[in-house]
Amino acid sequence: DTGVSQDPRHKITKRGQNVTFRCDPISEHNRLYWYRQTLGQGPEFLTYFQNEAQLEKSRLLSDRFSAERPKGSFSTLEIQRTEQGDSAMYLCASSSGTSGRSSYNEQFFGPGTRLTVL
Amino acid sequence: AQTVTQSQPEMSVQEAETVTLSCTYDTSESDYYLFWYKQPPSRQMILVIRQEAYKQQNATENRFSVNFQKAAKSFSLKISDSQLGDAAMYFCALDSNYQLIWGAGTKLIIKP
């Protein structure tokens, strides 16, 4: 395992369907982040895990979005009843460290999952 | 609110020349981190350089260096001896307690 992996890389779905994305972080990393990136914009923070605990959620994460990280390893991001506005690149990142400040440790990013909602 | 602004949507530079990408930010914190990330087309985000706000010395990584002006809340990236492989979107980001606040990005074009 040499990096963060995400699956699938691309997902096309119809409006109203549910989708689930998976992220496998670097194995020794205890922190995991989800971001959303729309075309021509920088990423926007969605949520953050330290081990299995979800410590922070953006107000962007509506009740249609849920993220889990069972056993502090891989993470899943589920979007229920998808809308066209959910079309974006969903990025996962991981980092190591126990410091209270995330930036003591570099975040390593996966290739992203590109979601298209028709 | 913490914000990051990149006012240059696109920049171009001749191969082997030097280019500077601009970034301004706003934060009420006194201790924070600033980053430049590179996102090549269809490839993943890679950290280019990091600056700790309490350090006065500007960070340098090989051909990449920053000009960090804390009072002006400015954080520009200088790329020397530009190479074709430097072509990418460049994002400035501010650490905000477990999350990164990102600028909109600057597309860098390298002319051969």
Interface residues (C-beta under 8 A of the other chain):
Chain A: G3 V4 Y33 Y35 G40 Q41 G42 P43 E44 F45 Y48 L55 E56 S58 L91 A93 R101 S102 S103 E106 Q107 F109 G110 P111 G112
Chain B: V4 Y32 Y33 F35 R43 Q44 M45 I46 L47 R50 F91 A93 D95 N97 Y98 Q99 L100 I101 W102 G103 A104 G105
